[in-house]
């Protein structure tokens, strides 16, 4: 199972996640988030990371031109589109991207069948609150292209073993405080996810 550690705000946390075996690191470019990082600061971190780790930028309510500009400047591999963007937005976007489905009911998950998506619990603040998506919503769903986010911790990953998710995405579940990761939790989470 692939692992993304999101909400990276400093080099130490980024290096810790890489050393723990994370497949991707997430940088939040949404200035209302406590895990916000400026593009110049993210760029400095990205320049110092080892190869073969995917760099993901999380965007909320931005235009395609601005998203593309940040991705190109920082060195973002994949734009995580964390809002209900229009078809015009996606047509204009030049950067590789993955959509986020903010699931408030099982039907929200059913709508994204067949494409790679991140499924997060619906909250007004666009994530990072540790709210979980109900596991039973995935009963009978092909989860092989779903990356599950929202309320995951090293302790509750074992509940996912029967669903065959493509990956998991964690932020608050491996923190010691908002924007600061707990190295032990990062290592435990990554190890537990990879063992599913």
C-alpha positions in Angstrom: 0.0 0.0 0.0 1.3 3.5 -0.9 1.7 6.0 1.8 1.5 9.8 1.6 2.5 12.0 4.5 0.7 15.3 4.1 1.1 18.7 5.8 4.9 18.8 5.6 6.1 22.2 6.9 9.8 21.7 7.6 12.8 19.7 6.3 13.2 17.5 9.4 9.6 16.1 8.9 10.2 15.7 5.2 13.4 13.7 5.7 11.8 11.6 8.5 8.9 10.7 6.2 11.3 9.7 3.4 13.5 7.6 5.7 10.4 5.9 7.0 9.5 4.8 3.5 6.8 7.2 2.5 6.0 7.1 -1.2 4.8 10.8 -1.3 5.0 14.0 0.6 2.2 16.6 0.7 2.6 20.4 0.9 -0.4 22.5 1.7 -0.7 25.7 -0.4 -3.9 26.8 1.3 -3.2 29.8 3.5 -6.1 29.2 5.9 -4.6 25.8 6.9 -2.4 25.5 10.1 -0.2 23.4 7.9 0.2 26.0 5.2 3.7 26.4 3.7 4.7 29.1 1.3 5.9 28.0 -2.2 9.4 29.4 -1.7 9.8 27.5 1.6 8.4 24.3 0.0 10.9 24.7 -2.9 13.8 24.9 -0.5 12.7 21.6 1.2 12.0 19.8 -2.1 15.5 20.7 -3.4 17.0 18.7 -0.5 14.9 15.5 -0.8 16.0 12.2 -2.2 14.9 10.9 -5.6 11.9 8.6 -6.2 9.6 10.3 -3.6 6.5 11.9 -5.2 6.0 15.6 -4.3 2.3 16.5 -4.1 0.9 20.1 -3.7 -2.5 20.5 -2.1 -4.6 23.4 -3.6 -7.9 24.9 -2.6 -9.9 27.5 -4.6 -7.1 28.5 -6.9 -7.1 29.1 -10.7 -5.4 26.7 -13.1 -2.7 29.2 -14.0 -1.7 29.8 -10.4 -1.6 26.1 -9.7 0.6 25.4 -12.7 2.9 28.3 -11.8 3.4 26.9 -8.2 3.9 23.3 -9.4 6.5 24.4 -11.9 8.4 26.6 -9.6 8.4 24.3 -6.5 8.9 21.1 -8.4 5.5 19.5 -7.6 4.9 16.2 -9.4 1.2 16.1 -8.7 -1.5 18.7 -7.9 -4.0 17.6 -5.4 -7.2 19.4 -6.2 -9.0 19.7 -2.9 -12.1 21.6 -4.1 -15.0 21.3 -6.5 -13.3 22.6 -9.6 -15.1 23.2 -12.9 -14.5 21.3 -16.1 -12.9 24.5 -17.5 -10.4 24.4 -14.6 -9.3 20.9 -15.5 -9.1 21.7 -19.2 -6.9 24.7 -18.5 -4.6 22.8 -16.0 -1.4 21.6 -17.5 0.0 19.9 -14.4 -0.7 16.3 -13.6 -3.4 16.2 -10.9 -5.5 14.0 -8.6 -9.0 15.0 -7.5 -10.1 14.8 -3.9 -13.6 13.5 -3.2 -14.9 15.1 0.0 -17.3 12.3 1.0 -20.3 13.2 3.0 -22.2 10.0 2.1 -21.7 6.6 0.3 -23.0 8.0 -3.0 -20.1 10.5 -3.1 -17.7 7.5 -3.3 -19.8 5.7 -5.9 -19.5 8.7 -8.2 -15.7 8.3 -8.5 -15.5 4.7 -9.7 -12.8 3.9 -12.2 -10.4 6.8 -11.6 -7.6 7.4 -9.2 -8.9 9.7 -6.4 -8.3 10.7 -2.8 -11.4 10.1 -0.7 -11.4 12.4 2.4 -14.2 13.0 5.0 -16.2 16.1 4.2 -15.4 19.0 6.6 -15.9 22.7 6.1 -12.2 23.4 6.5 -10.9 21.2 3.7 -9.4 18.4 5.8 -6.8 18.1 8.5 -9.4 17.7 11.3 -9.0 14.0 11.8 -12.6 13.1 10.7 -13.0 9.7 9.3 -14.9 8.3 6.3 -17.2 5.5 7.4 -15.5 2.2 6.4 -18.8 0.6 5.6 -19.3 3.1 2.8 -16.6 1.1 0.9 -18.4 -2.2 1.2 -18.8 -3.7 -2.3 -16.7 -0.9 -3.9 -13.5 -1.5 -6.0 -11.0 0.4 -3.9 -7.9 -0.4 -6.0 -7.8 3.2 -7.3 -8.8 4.9 -4.0 -6.4 6.7 -1.7 -8.1 7.0 1.7 -7.6 10.1 3.8 -9.2 11.4 7.0 -8.7 10.3 10.6 -6.2 7.6 9.9 -3.7 6.7 12.6 -1.1 4.0 13.1 -3.6 2.2 15.3 -6.6 2.1 13.0 -5.0 1.1 9.8 -5.6 -2.6 10.5 -9.3 -1.9 9.9 -8.6 -1.3 6.2 -7.0 -4.6 5.4 -10.0 -6.1 3.6 -10.6 -3.2 1.3 -7.5 -3.3 -0.9 -7.0 0.5 -1.1 -4.4 1.8 -3.5 -3.0 4.0 -0.7 -3.5 6.0 2.4 -2.9 9.7 3.1 -2.3 11.0 6.6 -1.6 14.4 8.2 -3.0 15.0 11.7 -2.8 11.3 12.7 1.0 11.4 12.8 1.5 14.8 14.4 2.7 15.9 17.8 1.1 19.4 17.1 -0.5 21.0 14.0 2.2 21.2 11.4 4.8 19.2 13.3 5.1 15.5 12.8 5.9 12.9 15.4 8.8 10.8 14.1 7.7 7.7 15.9 4.1 7.9 14.6 5.3 8.6 11.1 7.5 5.4 11.2 4.7 3.3 12.8 2.1 4.5 10.3 4.3 3.8 7.3 5.3 0.4 8.6 1.7 -0.6 9.5 0.4 0.6 6.1 3.1 -1.3 4.2 2.3 -4.5 6.1 -1.4 -4.5 5.0 
